[in-house]
Structure formats: structure tokens, C-alpha cells
């Protein structure tokens, strides 16, 4: 006799928000309370999450999992990422913002102009939004540095 597989509401909701076809209405509803739990984190990462919700998450100035997933979202506006780079004191959230392809090129260029050979600079150099000249200058500047 086959055993029935039971799914909870939480399991179904989690699978729904992971789906790239999840509606922006459902994502908005799930994120309406800005609760930092696994379901909300996946909802914040979904590219269908409305921009105003991502902005609301990041405007809280809290570095929790929810903010990290929102900063990694490919729909995250460049101005939100700019605010993180200019105001964030948390290295993890800062690094996530630098890796996002929507990160403003001028901010990435500033990071590379510092001439450091650290993890953040490497992320900036790999970001497709980084101006080519800035990337070339940085590579020459750090060549041979440890």
C-alpha cells in the first residue's frame, strides 16, 4: 500500500515563491509583514517581487536574511544598491550588492580605484556593469600585490 505524501501549507507556499512564474501579488502578500523567514527570503529573491517591496525591505536598514535576498534580487533597483554601498556597515550585505549586475557602474569603479586586492574588489571587477577601463586599471594596479 502506497503511503500518502502530505504537504503543509508552508511547504506549498515555499515551492510557490521559488517558482519563477509566481505572481507578484502573491509575493507582495507574503512580504507584506517583512518577516525574516525562509519563505519570505525566497520571495524577496524572486525576480517577480515588485520593486516597491524590495525598496521597502532595504529601506529598513537592517542586515538580515531578508535584506540579503532582496539585495541579490536581479530586479533590485540600482539606486537601492547604491544606498547599500554608501551607507551599509555590514560586509556581507555590501558584498551581495556589489555582485548584483544592477549595481551602478560608477560605484563599482570607485571600489576598484581604491586599488585593493580584496574580495570586494574582485566582486566589483567581475561585475558586468563595471566599466572596462576601470577593470583594466585595477588589474594593472594590483598585479603582484598579495
C-alpha positions as CSV (number, residue, x, y, z in Angstrom):
1,X,0.0,0.0,0.0
2,X,1.4,3.4,-1.0
3,X,1.9,6.0,1.7
4,X,0.2,9.3,1.0
5,X,2.6,12.2,0.8
6,X,1.4,15.1,2.8
7,X,2.3,18.7,2.2
8,X,1.8,21.5,4.6
9,X,0.6,25.0,3.7
10,X,4.2,26.1,4.5
11,X,5.7,23.6,2.0
12,X,3.3,24.6,-0.8
13,X,3.9,28.3,-0.2
14,X,7.7,27.8,-0.2
15,X,7.5,25.9,-3.5
16,X,5.2,28.6,-5.0
17,X,7.6,31.5,-4.1
18,X,10.6,29.6,-5.5
19,X,8.8,29.3,-8.9
20,X,9.8,32.0,-11.4
21,X,6.2,32.1,-12.5
22,X,4.9,33.1,-9.1
23,X,2.7,36.1,-9.3
24,X,3.8,39.5,-8.0
25,X,0.6,39.7,-6.0
26,X,1.4,36.5,-4.0
27,X,4.9,37.7,-3.4
28,X,3.7,41.1,-2.2
29,X,1.2,39.4,0.1
30,X,3.9,37.1,1.6
31,X,6.3,40.0,2.1
32,X,3.7,42.4,3.5
33,X,4.8,41.9,7.1
34,X,8.5,41.9,6.3
35,X,9.0,38.8,8.4
36,X,12.5,37.3,8.1
37,X,11.8,33.6,7.5
38,X,12.7,31.1,4.8
39,X,9.5,31.7,2.7
40,X,9.9,35.5,2.8
41,X,13.6,35.2,1.9
42,X,12.8,33.2,-1.2
43,X,10.0,35.6,-2.0
44,X,12.5,38.5,-1.8
45,X,14.8,36.7,-4.2
46,X,12.1,36.0,-6.8
47,X,12.6,38.4,-9.8
48,X,8.8,38.9,-9.9
49,X,8.8,40.7,-6.5
50,X,7.6,44.2,-7.1
51,X,10.3,46.9,-6.9
52,X,8.5,48.9,-4.2
53,X,8.6,45.8,-1.9
54,X,12.3,45.4,-2.5
55,X,12.8,49.1,-1.7
56,X,10.7,48.7,1.5
57,X,12.8,45.8,2.6
58,X,16.1,47.6,2.0
59,X,14.9,50.9,3.5
60,X,14.7,49.2,6.9
61,X,18.5,49.5,7.3
62,X,18.5,46.0,8.9
63,X,21.0,43.4,7.7
64,X,19.0,40.2,8.0
65,X,18.5,37.4,5.6
66,X,15.5,39.2,4.0
67,X,17.7,42.2,3.1
68,X,20.4,40.0,1.7
69,X,18.0,38.2,-0.5
70,X,16.4,41.5,-1.6
71,X,19.9,42.9,-2.5
72,X,20.6,39.7,-4.5
73,X,17.4,40.0,-6.5
74,X,18.0,40.7,-10.2
75,X,15.2,43.2,-10.2
76,X,16.7,45.2,-7.3
77,X,16.9,48.8,-8.5
78,X,20.4,50.3,-8.9
79,X,19.5,53.2,-6.5
80,X,18.8,50.7,-3.7
81,X,22.1,49.1,-4.3
82,X,23.8,52.5,-4.4
83,X,22.3,53.3,-0.9
84,X,23.7,50.0,0.4
85,X,27.2,50.8,-0.9
86,X,27.2,54.3,0.6
87,X,25.6,53.5,3.9
88,X,26.0,49.8,4.8
89,X,28.3,48.8,7.6
90,X,27.8,45.1,7.0
91,X,30.4,43.4,4.8
92,X,28.1,40.5,3.8
93,X,25.3,42.8,2.5
94,X,27.8,45.1,0.9
95,X,29.4,42.2,-1.0
96,X,25.9,41.0,-2.2
97,X,25.2,44.4,-3.5
98,X,28.5,44.6,-5.3
99,X,27.8,41.2,-7.0
100,X,24.4,42.3,-8.3
101,X,24.5,43.1,-12.0
102,X,22.3,46.1,-11.4
103,X,25.0,47.7,-9.2
104,X,25.8,51.2,-10.6
105,X,29.0,51.2,-12.7
106,X,30.3,54.4,-11.1
107,X,30.1,52.8,-7.6
108,X,31.9,49.7,-8.8
109,X,34.6,52.0,-10.4
110,X,35.1,53.8,-7.0
111,X,35.7,50.4,-5.4
112,X,38.3,49.5,-8.0
113,X,40.0,52.9,-7.8
114,X,40.9,52.2,-4.2
115,X,43.4,49.7,-5.7
116,X,42.9,47.0,-3.1
117,X,43.2,43.3,-3.9
118,X,40.4,42.1,-1.6
119,X,37.3,40.0,-2.1
120,X,35.0,43.1,-2.6
121,X,37.3,44.4,-5.3
122,X,37.3,41.0,-7.0
123,X,33.5,41.0,-7.0
124,X,33.5,44.5,-8.4
125,X,35.9,43.5,-11.2
126,X,33.7,40.6,-12.1
127,X,30.5,42.5,-12.2
128,X,29.4,43.0,-15.9
129,X,28.3,46.6,-15.0
130,X,31.9,47.6,-14.2
131,X,33.4,50.0,-16.8
132,X,36.0,48.1,-18.8
133,X,38.7,50.8,-18.3
134,X,38.2,50.7,-14.5
135,X,38.6,46.9,-14.6
136,X,41.8,47.1,-16.7
137,X,43.4,49.8,-14.5
138,X,42.6,47.8,-11.3
139,X,44.1,44.7,-12.7
140,X,47.3,46.5,-13.6
141,X,47.4,48.3,-10.1
142,X,47.0,45.0,-8.1
143,X,49.2,42.9,-10.3
144,X,51.8,41.4,-8.0
145,X,50.1,42.5,-4.8
146,X,49.3,39.9,-2.2
